[in-house]
Amino acid sequence: MVTGKSSEYAIGADVSFLPQAEQSGAIFKENGVARPALEILLEHSYNWIRLRIFVAPTKLPNNLAYTLAAAKQAKAMGFKSLLDFHYADDWADPGHQPTPVAWQNYTHKQLVDAVFAYTRDTVAAFRNAGTMPEMVQVGNEVSNGMMWPDGRLPANWDNFAALIKAGIDGVSAGSAGQPRPLIMIHIDKGGDVAATKAFFDKLATYNIDFDVIGQSFYPWWQGSLNDLRTNLEATIRAYSKDVYVVETAYNWEPGEYTKRPGPFPESPEGQRDFLDEVNRIVMEAPGGHGKGIFWWEPAVQGGLVRRGFFDHNGNVLPVIGVFDRFARY
């Protein structure tokens, strides 16, 4: 079991796109003044970052070197970090969980060994660089399994459980005497009580040694705010685990609710109010088990810029101030 736990409430952001954006010339501003985006987050009470990592990406930059450099920069500023293993060369999510190209002809046993060795060596690289993450996701949105077809659910639960165990064992081995980071199992069922229960009830039959539960919650996909509240309450009652909304977002200009009403207007103020309400739900979860919230992603560019924290001119939006009041005294 994990020996080092943190009771700190996580005010977090997935900043996996941020170095790429800055390297490509994106300029972020507050009150019209150009400033590093991490500095803006830090001064508005953000204390955690989340970084995804791909095995051998060819389209996106999120390899070991890129991710380690981002983690070093954030750690030097005082952020804690959540490392998100996708176990793929590109996006892994409920609709596709591709096996890394180099592993695609492996037997199940070879895949298990590869997951263990890759995870061990990656965590060791972070340890050796003095940037050990405080928390690690073994897989990303794994409600339908991982590394298809071998670990695809619901058909291959035994294989999936073995892959998850290999990842967790790799985190422990890579920690090499240091406290093991918290282990998160992350699914995409933020507003779905039945699906969350089915997944974690089944997972429990394999005696998987994990610490916290992560949920994605995008209201246009995963239910209402009341659904989220109900699910967090039910999850905590059932498993007595700490829970995080580890991915959430809302648009500051219309995009998802053009043909039906959303819970808030898709406007800068509506985006702010959405985050404020989701945070309230997490903080009010029973027994203090709601441990944090992560935005996906403040610095996103291109077609999804409307889900970020910055407008088309790079100016930070009102959403940045949601947590300011928690730092006042």
VOBA-1610 file (N, C-alpha, C; in pm, whole numbers, padded with zeros to 5 digits, always signed):
BEGIN
Met+00084-00120+00000Met+00000+00000+00000Met+00087+00125+00000Val+00028+00233-00044Val+00100+00359-00048Val+00135+00405+00094Thr+00254+00463+00109Thr+00297+00509+00240Thr+00291+00660+00254Gly+00286+00733+00144Gly+00281+00878+00151Gly+00154+00933+00091Lys+00067+00989+00170Lys-00059+01044+00121Lys-00062+01195+00146Ser-00137+01265+00062Ser-00152+01407+00080Ser-00299+01439+00100Ser-00329+01516+00206Ser-00466+01554+00230Ser-00499+01688+00163Glu-00401+01750+00098Glu-00422+01878+00034Glu-00526+01868-00076Tyr-00617+01966-00078Tyr-00716+01970-00185Tyr-00647+02013-00315Ala-00668+01936-00420Ala-00600+01962-00547Ala-00682+02058-00632Ile-00625+02174-00658Ile-00678+02267-00757Ile-00585+02253-00876Gly-00630+02179-00976Gly-00538+02133-01077Gly-00578+02168-01219Ala-00481+02152-01307Ala-00502+02176-01449Ala-00413+02081-01528Asp-00469+02023-01631Asp-00389+01945-01725Asp-00321+02044-01819Val-00190+02051-01811Val-00114+02148-01892Val-00026+02077-01994Ser-00070+01961-02040Ser+00010+01884-02135Ser+00033+01957-02267Phe-00059+02043-02307Phe-00043+02120-02430Phe+00042+02245-02411Leu+00064+02287-02286Leu+00119+02419-02262Leu+00259+02440-02320Pro+00358+02353-02294Pro+00490+02378-02353Pro+00485+02386-02505Gln+00406+02299-02567Gln+00391+02302-02712Gln+00335+02436-02758Ala+00232+02485-02688Ala+00172+02612-02725Ala+00272+02726-02713Glu+00345+02729-02602Glu+00442+02836-02581Glu+00557+02828-02681Gln+00601+02705-02712Gln+00709+02690-02809Gln+00666+02731-02950Ser+00535+02722-02977Ser+00486+02762-03108Ser+00451+02910-03115Gly+00475+02983-03007Gly+00458+03127-03010Gly+00335+03181-02941Ala+00256+03094-02877Ala+00137+03142-02806Ala+00179+03233-02690Ile+00110+03343-02675Ile+00137+03437-02567Ile+00013+03448-02480Phe+00030+03428-02351Phe-00080+03433-02256Phe-00068+03560-02173Lys-00183+03619-02144Lys-00182+03751-02080Lys-00283+03757-01966Glu-00252+03840-01870Glu-00345+03875-01764Glu-00345+04027-01751Asn-00464+04085-01756Asn-00477+04231-01754Asn-00394+04296-01864Gly-00389+04227-01979Gly-00318+04280-02094Gly-00168+04265-02090Val-00114+04205-01984Val+00031+04190-01969Val+00069+04045-01994Ala+00165+04024-02083Ala+00210+03888-02113Ala+00279+03827-01992Arg+00237+03703-01957Arg+00295+03633-01844Arg+00296+03484-01873Pro+00389+03408-01816Pro+00385+03262-01831Pro+00254+03207-01775Ala+00193+03114-01849Ala+00064+03061-01807Ala+00072+02991-01672Leu+00181+02919-01644Leu+00193+02853-01514Leu+00197+02955-01401Glu+00258+03068-01426Glu+00262+03173-01324Glu+00123+03227-01296Ile+00044+03242-01402Ile-00094+03288-01384Ile-00173+03187-01302Leu-00159+03060-01333Leu-00229+02957-01257Leu-00186+02958-01111Leu-00056+02964-01088Leu-00005+02960-00952Leu-00059+03075-00867Glu-00068+03191-00926Glu-00112+03308-00850Glu-00263+03309-00828His-00334+03215-00891His-00477+03203-00867His-00510+03071-00797Ser-00417+03028-00712Ser-00438+02917-00616Ser-00425+02778-00676Tyr-00385+02764-00802Tyr-00363+02629-00857Tyr-00237+02570-00794Asn-00247+02444-00751Asn-00136+02381-00681Asn-00095+02246-00740Trp-00170+02198-00839Trp-00137+02071-00906Trp-00140+02091-01057Ile-00055+02013-01125Ile-00065+01999-01270Ile-00084+01851-01303Arg-00138+01828-01420Arg-00152+01692-01473Arg-00082+01689-01608Leu-00006+01581-01634Leu+00067+01566-01758Leu+00044+01427-01815Arg+00001+01419-01939Arg-00013+01289-02004Arg+00121+01247-02064Ile+00139+01117-02079Ile+00260+01066-02142Ile+00223+00951-02235Phe+00275+00956-02357Phe+00257+00852-02457Phe+00387+00772-02469Val+00375+00648-02517Val+00491+00559-02525Val+00589+00607-02632Ala+00544+00616-02756Ala+00631+00659-02867Ala+00549+00743-02964Pro+00510+00864-02924Pro+00421+00944-03008Pro+00491+00994-03135Thr+00413+01001-03242Thr+00463+01056-03367Thr+00388+01182-03409Lys+00267+01201-03356Lys+00185+01317-03393Lys+00188+01427-03287Leu+00199+01389-03163Leu+00198+01483-03051Leu+00331+01474-02976Pro+00367+01577-02901Pro+00501+01580-02842Pro+00515+01512-02707Asn+00410+01446-02659Asn+00407+01405-02518Asn+00484+01277-02489Asn+00615+01281-02523Asn+00702+01169-02490Asn+00769+01193-02355Leu+00863+01107-02320Leu+00926+01118-02189Leu+01002+01249-02174Ala+01083+01286-02272Ala+01164+01406-02259Ala+01078+01531-02243Tyr+00975+01543-02325Tyr+00885+01658-02319Tyr+00813+01666-02185Thr+00763+01552-02141Thr+00684+01548-02017Thr+00773+01572-01897Leu+00892+01516-01897Leu+00985+01537-01787Leu+01025+01684-01776Ala+01049+01748-01888Ala+01085+01890-01886Ala+00970+01974-01830Ala+00847+01943-01868Ala+00732+02016-01816Ala+00717+01995-01667Ala+00740+01872-01622Ala+00729+01843-01479Ala+00836+01915-01398Lys+00957+01922-01452Lys+01065+01994-01383Lys+01030+02141-01365Gln+00980+02202-01470Gln+00945+02344-01464Gln+00838+02368-01358Ala+00734+02284-01359Ala+00625+02302-01265Ala+00669+02275-01121Lys+00750+02172-01101Lys+00796+02141-00966Lys+00880+02255-00909Ala+00962+02316-00993Ala+01045+02428-00948Ala+00960+02546-00901Met+00837+02554-00949Met+00746+02661-00911Met+00660+02624-00790Gly+00668+02497-00748Gly+00595+02455-00630Gly+00471+02371-00657Phe+00446+02337-00782Phe+00330+02254-00813Phe+00356+02108-00776Lys+00251+02038-00736Lys+00251+01893-00732Lys+00202+01841-00866Ser+00229+01713-00894Ser+00198+01664-01028Ser+00131+01528-01028Leu+00045+01511-01125Leu-00024+01386-01156Leu+00024+01342-01293Leu+00087+01226-01302Leu+00136+01171-01427Leu+00035+01073-01483Asp-00008+01097-01606Asp-00119+01025-01669Asp-00065+00933-01779Phe-00048+00805-01746Phe-00003+00706-01844Phe-00119+00666-01935His-00105+00690-02065His-00204+00646-02161His-00176+00504-02212Tyr-00054+00455-02202Tyr-00014+00325-02256Tyr-00054+00313-02403Ala-00021+00416-02477Ala-00051+00425-02620Ala+00046+00525-02680Asp+00048+00531-02813Asp+00131+00630-02883Asp+00052+00756-02915Asp-00077+00753-02890Asp-00166+00866-02917Asp-00278+00858-02814Trp-00384+00936-02834Trp-00492+00943-02736Trp-00549+00804-02703Ala-00567+00781-02575Ala-00640+00664-02526Ala-00760+00716-02448Asp-00879+00673-02487Asp-01003+00719-02423Asp-01108+00611-02445Pro-01231+00630-02401Pro-01329+00522-02411Pro-01355+00473-02554Gly-01331+00558-02653Gly-01358+00519-02791Gly-01243+00450-02861His-01124+00464-02808His-01008+00395-02866His-00897+00387-02762Gln-00848+00267-02745Gln-00739+00239-02652Gln-00633+00160-02730Pro-00559+00229-02817Pro-00467+00158-02907Pro-00343+00107-02834Thr-00302-00012-02868Thr-00176-00066-02818Thr-00060+00006-02886Pro+00045+00041-02814Pro+00160+00103-02880Pro+00209+00019-02998Val+00250+00086-03104Val+00290+00017-03227Val+00397-00088-03199Ala+00495-00055-03118Ala+00606-00147-03092Ala+00562-00272-03017Trp+00443-00268-02956Trp+00395-00381-02877Trp+00282-00458-02944Gln+00245-00422-03063Gln+00120-00474-03121Gln+00124-00623-03154Asn+00239-00682-03169Asn+00247-00826-03197Asn+00283-00908-03073Tyr+00277-00844-02957Tyr+00312-00914-02835Tyr+00200-01008-02791Thr+00240-01116-02723Thr+00144-01199-02653Thr+00095-01123-02529His-00008-01176-02465His-00056-01111-02342His+00055-01103-02238Lys+00129-01211-02219Lys+00239-01210-02121Lys+00343-01105-02157Gln+00374-01092-02283Gln+00471-00990-02325Gln+00419-00849-02301Leu+00288-00829-02321Leu+00229-00698-02294Leu+00238-00664-02145Val+00206-00760-02061Val+00215-00738-01917Val+00358-00699-01879Asp+00455-00774-01932Asp+00595-00743-01902Asp+00634-00606-01953Ala+00584-00569-02072Ala+00617-00439-02131Ala+00558-00325-02049Val+00434-00341-02003Val+00371-00238-01920Val+00452-00220-01791Phe+00490-00330-01728Phe+00568-00320-01605Phe+00700-00248-01629Ala+00776-00291-01729Ala+00909-00235-01752Ala+00901-00088-01794Tyr+00807-00056-01882Tyr+00793+00083-01928Tyr+00753+00174-01813Thr+00659+00130-01731Thr+00616+00212-01617Thr+00729+00228-01518Arg+00796+00119-01485Arg+00910+00125-01392Arg+01016+00223-01440Asp+01053+00212-01567Asp+01162+00295-01618Asp+01121+00442-01628Thr+00994+00468-01661Thr+00947+00606-01669Thr+00945+00670-01532Val+00890+00600-01434Val+00886+00655-01298Val+01028+00673-01244Ala+01117+00580-01276Ala+01256+00593-01232Ala+01321+00717-01293Ala+01288+00748-01418Ala+01343+00868-01482Ala+01297+00994-01410Phe+01171+00996-01370Phe+01121+01110-01292Phe+01188+01115-01155Arg+01204+01000-01092Arg+01271+00995-00961Arg+01414+01046-00972Asn+01487+00999-01072Asn+01627+01038-01087Asn+01642+01187-01120Ala+01538+01244-01180Ala+01542+01387-01213Ala+01492+01474-01098Gly+01455+01411-00986Gly+01405+01487-00872Gly+01266+01542-00894Thr+01188+01476-00980Thr+01053+01525-01011Thr+00949+01416-00994Met+00964+01337-00888Met+00867+01230-00865Met+00725+01285-00859Pro+00633+01229-00936Pro+00493+01273-00925Pro+00434+01230-00792Glu+00345+01311-00742Glu+00273+01275-00620Glu+00161+01175-00646Met+00117+01167-00772Met+00008+01077-00808Met+00031+01028-00951Val-00014+00906-00977Val+00001+00845-01109Val-00130+00780-01150Gln-00172+00807-01272Gln-00284+00735-01334Gln-00230+00616-01410Val-00278+00497-01381Val-00244+00377-01457Val-00355+00357-01559Gly-00340+00424-01673Gly-00441+00422-01777Gly-00526+00548-01776Asn-00586+00577-01889Asn-00664+00699-01906Asn-00805+00665-01954Glu-00905+00700-01872Glu-01046+00673-01905Glu-01065+00526-01946Val-01038+00437-01853Val-01029+00294-01884Val-01160+00218-01863Ser-01273+00286-01871Ser-01401+00218-01851Ser-01423+00106-01952Asn-01363+00118-02071Asn-01373+00012-02172Asn-01243-00064-02187Gly-01159-00057-02085Gly-01034-00131-02087Gly-00919-00049-02140Met-00812-00119-02178Met-00692-00053-02229Met-00618-00149-02322Met-00536-00093-02408Met-00451-00170-02498Met-00531-00277-02572Trp-00628-00228-02649Trp-00711-00319-02728Trp-00628-00390-02835Pro-00665-00515-02868Pro-00779-00592-02818Pro-00751-00670-02688Asp-00626-00677-02647Asp-00591-00766-02537Asp-00667-00730-02409Gly-00673-00601-02376Gly-00736-00560-02251Gly-00870-00495-02270Arg-00939-00527-02379Arg-01068-00463-02405Arg-01177-00521-02315Leu-01260-00434-02262Leu-01372-00474-02177Leu-01502-00461-02255Pro-01600-00547-02219Pro-01604-00637-02102Pro-01550-00777-02126Ala-01504-00807-02246Ala-01469-00945-02277Ala-01344-00994-02206Asn-01251-00903-02175Asn-01118-00947-02132Asn-01078-00890-01996Trp-01165-00907-01897Trp-01137-00852-01765Trp-01010-00909-01703Asp-00984-01037-01720Asp-00863-01097-01662Asp-00739-01030-01720Asn-00738-01011-01851Asn-00624-00947-01916Asn-00609-00803-01870Phe-00721-00731-01867Phe-00718-00591-01824Phe-00663-00578-01683Ala-00713-00661-01592Ala-00666-00655-01453Ala-00517-00683-01445Ala-00467-00776-01524Ala-00324-00806-01523Ala-00242-00687-01573Leu-00292-00617-01673Leu-00222-00500-01724Leu-00221-00387-01621Ile-00334-00366-01554Ile-00340-00264-01450Ile-00244-00298-01335Lys-00244-00424-01293Lys-00153-00465-01186Lys-00008-00444-01227Ala+00023-00474-01353Ala+00160-00455-01400Ala+00201-00309-01394Gly+00108-00220-01430Gly+00137-00078-01423Gly+00161-00033-01280Ile+00076-00078-01188Ile+00091-00040-01048Ile+00222-00095-00991Asp+00254-00220-01026Asp+00381-00278-00980Asp+00499-00201-01037Gly+00484-00152-01161Gly+00590-00072-01221Gly+00611+00059-01149Val+00502+00122-01106Val+00514+00246-01028Val+00590+00218-00899Ser+00555+00109-00831Ser+00623+00074-00706Ser+00771+00047-00730Ala+00802-00029-00836Ala+00942-00061-00864Ala+01021+00064-00902Gly+00961+00152-00979Gly+01029+00274-01020Gly+01051+00371-00906Ser+00970+00360-00802Ser+00985+00449-00686Ser+01109+00416-00606Ala+01151+00290-00607Ala+01280+00247-00553Ala+01310+00301-00414Gly+01223+00270-00320Gly+01248+00308-00182Gly+01182+00438-00141Gln+01149+00523-00235Gln+01073+00642-00202Gln+00926+00604-00187Pro+00846+00686-00116Pro+00704+00656-00106Pro+00640+00645-00244Arg+00563+00541-00262Arg+00496+00524-00391Arg+00394+00636-00411Pro+00390+00695-00531Pro+00284+00793-00556Pro+00146+00731-00537Leu+00049+00815-00507Leu-00089+00770-00506Leu-00124+00712-00642Ile-00196+00602-00643Ile-00238+00538-00767Ile-00385+00571-00791Met-00412+00631-00907Met-00548+00663-00948Met-00595+00569-01058Ile-00719+00521-01044Ile-00788+00454-01154Ile-00891+00553-01207His-00883+00583-01337His-00959+00693-01398His-01057+00638-01501Ile-01186+00667-01481Ile-01288+00632-01580Ile-01364+00758-01620Asp-01454+00742-01714Asp-01523+00858-01773Asp-01673+00852-01747Lys-01710+00824-01624Lys-01851+00805-01590Lys-01897+00899-01480Gly-01857+01026-01489Gly-01882+01120-01382Gly-02025+01129-01334Gly-02121+01117-01426Gly-02261+01128-01387Gly-02337+00998-01391Asp-02268+00884-01395Asp-02333+00755-01417Asp-02306+00662-01299Val-02402+00654-01208Val-02387+00570-01089Val-02375+00423-01127Ala-02464+00375-01213Ala-02467+00232-01245Ala-02338+00187-01311Ala-02289+00264-01408Ala-02167+00225-01479Ala-02045+00232-01388Thr-02041+00333-01302Thr-01930+00343-01207Thr-01929+00224-01112Lys-02047+00189-01061Lys-02056+00076-00968Lys-02018-00055-01036Ala-02066-00075-01158Ala-02034-00199-01229Ala-01884-00212-01250Phe-01820-00103-01287Phe-01675-00109-01312Phe-01599-00138-01184Phe-01622-00062-01079Phe-01541-00078-00959Phe-01580-00201-00877Asp-01703-00246-00887Asp-01737-00374-00826Asp-01658-00488-00890Lys-01650-00487-01021Lys-01574-00590-01092Lys-01426-00578-01062Leu-01375-00456-01063Leu-01233-00436-01035Leu-01198-00488-00896Ala-01290-00472-00801Ala-01264-00515-00664Ala-01242-00665-00653Thr-01295-00742-00746Thr-01277-00887-00740Thr-01134-00929-00772Tyr-01053-00839-00824Tyr-00914-00869-00859Tyr-00814-00819-00754Asn-00863-00760-00646Asn-00775-00711-00540Asn-00667-00617-00592Ile-00710-00524-00675Ile-00619-00424-00730Ile-00582-00324-00620Asp-00454-00299-00603Asp-00404-00213-00495Asp-00393-00068-00545Phe-00507+00003-00546Phe-00503+00143-00587Phe-00559+00230-00476Asp-00542+00361-00490Asp-00568+00452-00379Asp-00688+00542-00400Val-00703+00601-00520Val-00805+00702-00542Val-00876+00678-00675Ile-00995+00734-00685Ile-01078+00721-00805Ile-01082+00856-00877Gly-01059+00852-01006Gly-01071+00972-01089Gly-01187+00958-01185Gln-01261+01065-01203Gln-01373+01068-01296Gln-01357+01184-01394Ser-01395+01159-01519Ser-01415+01268-01614Ser-01559+01316-01603Phe-01577+01448-01613Phe-01712+01503-01614Phe-01721+01619-01711Tyr-01771+01587-01831Tyr-01807+01686-01930Tyr-01959+01677-01944Pro-02034+01780-01907Pro-02179+01764-01892Pro-02251+01729-02022Trp-02196+01766-02136Trp-02262+01730-02262Trp-02248+01582-02293Trp-02157+01512-02226Trp-02142+01369-02242Trp-02185+01290-02119Gln-02161+01343-02000Gln-02164+01259-01881Gln-02266+01300-01776Gly-02370+01371-01817Gly-02481+01392-01726Gly-02487+01530-01664Ser-02585+01546-01580Ser-02610+01676-01517Ser-02522+01695-01394Leu-02523+01816-01343Leu-02451+01843-01219Leu-02507+01761-01103Asn-02638+01742-01102Asn-02697+01658-00998Asn-02654+01513-01013Asp-02641+01466-01139Asp-02590+01331-01162Asp-02449+01315-01105Leu-02367+01417-01125Leu-02231+01412-01071Leu-02235+01404-00918Arg-02314+01488-00856Arg-02323+01487-00709Arg-02367+01349-00659Thr-02471+01295-00721Thr-02524+01164-00679Thr-02420+01055-00694Asn-02346+01060-00805Asn-02246+00956-00831Asn-02129+00964-00734Leu-02081+01084-00705Leu-01971+01096-00610Leu-02014+01046-00472Glu-02134+01080-00432Glu-02184+01033-00302Glu-02192+00880-00299Ala-02248+00821-00406Ala-02262+00675-00410Ala-02127+00606-00413Thr-02032+00662-00489Thr-01899+00603-00500Thr-01828+00602-00366Ile-01836+00712-00295Ile-01769+00722-00166Ile-01833+00626-00065Arg-01965+00617-00066Arg-02032+00521+00024Arg-01991+00378-00006Ala-01977+00345-00133Ala-01950+00207-00172Ala-01805+00165-00148Tyr-01710+00257-00169Tyr-01570+00215-00172Tyr-01481+00286-00070Ser-01533+00388-00003Ser-01453+00463+00095Ser-01319+00508+00039Lys-01321+00549-00087Lys-01201+00601-00153Lys-01215+00752-00172Asp-01101+00821-00173Asp-01101+00960-00215Asp-01130+00967-00365Val-01199+01073-00405Val-01235+01088-00546Val-01192+01226-00596Tyr-01158+01229-00724Tyr-01121+01351-00793Tyr-01202+01362-00922Val-01249+01481-00955Val-01292+01507-01092Val-01165+01547-01165Val-01106+01451-01234Val-00971+01469-01288Val-00972+01524-01429Glu-01089+01533-01489Glu-01106+01604-01616Glu-01243+01671-01615Thr-01245+01799-01638Thr-01369+01869-01662Thr-01340+01992-01746Ala-01442+02045-01811Ala-01427+02166-01892Ala-01564+02219-01928Tyr-01566+02344-01973Tyr-01687+02408-02021Tyr-01645+02519-02116Asn-01729+02544-02216Asn-01694+02643-02318Asn-01721+02786-02272Trp-01635+02877-02317Trp-01660+03020-02292Trp-01723+03089-02414Glu-01740+03015-02520Glu-01820+03061-02633Glu-01894+02939-02687Pro-02007+02957-02758Pro-02092+02843-02795Pro-02018+02735-02873Gly-02049+02610-02837Gly-01989+02497-02906Gly-02064+02367-02885Glu-02103+02339-02762Glu-02170+02213-02730Glu-02321+02229-02716Tyr-02367+02347-02680Tyr-02508+02367-02650Tyr-02571+02466-02748Thr-02553+02439-02876Thr-02611+02526-02979Thr-02755+02488-03012Lys-02795+02364-02979Lys-02930+02318-03013Lys-03011+02278-02891Arg-02954+02287-02774Arg-03024+02255-02650Arg-02961+02338-02540Pro-03035+02364-02434Pro-02980+02445-02325Pro-02878+02368-02243Gly-02777+02438-02199Gly-02678+02380-02110Gly-02704+02421-01967Pro-02627+02369-01873Pro-02647+02407-01733Pro-02613+02553-01705Phe-02526+02611-01788Phe-02490+02752-01779Phe-02475+02805-01922Pro-02483+02933-01943Pro-02454+02987-02075Pro-02311+02953-02116Glu-02291+02929-02244Glu-02155+02912-02293Glu-02097+03052-02319Ser-02046+03109-02213Ser-01994+03244-02213Ser-01881+03249-02111Pro-01800+03354-02110Pro-01695+03362-02008Pro-01750+03350-01866Glu-01862+03415-01839Glu-01921+03408-01705Glu-01980+03270-01679Gly-02042+03210-01780Gly-02098+03077-01763Gly-01990+02973-01738Gln-01877+02984-01806Gln-01766+02893-01783Gln-01717+02903-01638Arg-01705+03027-01590Arg-01663+03048-01452Arg-01763+02986-01355Asp-01891+03008-01379Asp-01993+02958-01287Asp-02000+02806-01289Phe-01975+02746-01405Phe-01971+02600-01414Phe-01861+02544-01325Leu-01740+02596-01339Leu-01630+02545-01257Leu-01658+02566-01109Asp-01713+02679-01074Asp-01745+02707-00934Asp-01842+02602-00880Glu-01942+02564-00960Glu-02042+02468-00913Glu-01986+02326-00907Val-01907+02286-01006Val-01845+02154-01000Val-01754+02144-00878Asn-01677+02249-00854Asn-01590+02249-00737Asn-01671+02239-00608Arg-01784+02309-00601Arg-01869+02300-00482Arg-01914+02156-00459Ile-01953+02087-00565Ile-01998+01949-00554Ile-01887+01859-00501Val-01765+01876-00553Val-01653+01794-00508Val-01621+01824-00362Met-01618+01951-00327Met-01584+01987-00189Met-01689+01941-00088Glu-01813+01928-00133Glu-01920+01885-00044Glu-01941+01734-00043Ala-01858+01661-00113Ala-01870+01515-00115Ala-01854+01460+00027Pro-01921+01350+00059Pro-01924+01300+00198Pro-01787+01271+00256Gly-01775+01300+00385Gly-01657+01259+00461Gly-01528+01326+00419Gly-01536+01436+00345Gly-01413+01500+00297Gly-01340+01420+00193His-01408+01324+00130His-01344+01238+00030His-01335+01300-00109Gly-01397+01414-00130Gly-01378+01487-00255Gly-01248+01564-00246Lys-01147+01522-00322Lys-01011+01570-00297Lys-00957+01666-00402Gly-01033+01692-00508Gly-00979+01789-00602Gly-01045+01785-00737Ile-01001+01880-00820Ile-01060+01901-00952Ile-00950+01947-01046Phe-00949+01893-01169Phe-00851+01928-01271Phe-00924+01973-01398Trp-00884+02088-01451Trp-00941+02138-01576Trp-00863+02081-01694Trp-00940+02045-01800Trp-00877+01999-01925Trp-00916+02097-02035Glu-00823+02162-02100Glu-00692+02205-02059Glu-00690+02356-02070Pro-00629+02430-01978Pro-00630+02576-01986Pro-00567+02634-02112Ala-00462+02569-02161Ala-00386+02626-02273Ala-00415+02558-02406Val-00526+02484-02414Val-00558+02417-02540Val-00573+02519-02652Gln-00527+02483-02770Gln-00529+02572-02886Gln-00620+02514-02994Gly-00628+02583-03106Gly-00705+02532-03219Gly-00854+02534-03194Gly-00923+02431-03246Gly-01068+02427-03240Gly-01126+02417-03101Leu-01045+02370-03005Leu-01094+02355-02868Leu-01052+02471-02778Val-01003+02578-02836Val-00961+02692-02754Val-01076+02743-02668Arg-01200+02720-02714Arg-01316+02767-02637Arg-01333+02692-02505Arg-01261+02581-02486Arg-01265+02511-02357Arg-01150+02554-02266Gly-01062+02639-02314Gly-00947+02679-02235Gly-00976+02798-02146Phe-00870+02849-02086Phe-00879+02962-01994Phe-00846+03095-02060Phe-00814+03093-02190Phe-00768+03214-02256Phe-00850+03238-02383Asp-00880+03367-02409Asp-00960+03399-02528Asp-00874+03397-02653His-00933+03435-02764His-00862+03426-02893His-00741+03519-02899Asn-00734+03615-02811Asn-00620+03706-02806Asn-00521+03671-02695Gly-00545+03557-02630Gly-00454+03513-02524Gly-00480+03572-02388Asn-00588+03647-02373Asn-00621+03707-02243Asn-00691+03606-02153Val-00652+03601-02028Val-00712+03506-01936Val-00856+03548-01906Leu-00941+03448-01891Leu-01085+03468-01876Leu-01126+03467-01729Pro-01251+03507-01699Pro-01295+03514-01559Pro-01284+03383-01483Val-01285+03269-01552Val-01275+03140-01485Val-01151+03130-01398Ile-01046+03206-01430Ile-00922+03197-01354Ile-00942+03236-01208Gly-01047+03313-01177Gly-01064+03363-01042Gly-01148+03278-00950Val-01192+03160-00995Val-01283+03079-00915Val-01227+03046-00777Phe-01098+03019-00768Phe-01041+02973-00642Phe-00975+03085-00561Asp-00983+03208-00611Asp-00915+03317-00541Asp-00962+03331-00397Arg-01092+03316-00374Arg-01144+03340-00240Arg-01093+03240-00138Phe-01050+03121-00185Phe-01000+03021-00091Phe-00863+03058-00036Ala-00795+03149-00104Ala-00661+03189-00060Ala-00663+03314+00024Arg-00777+03378+00039Arg-00784+03504+00112Arg-00797+03478+00262Tyr-00734+03564+00338Tyr-00744+03553+00485Tyr-00719+03689+00547
//
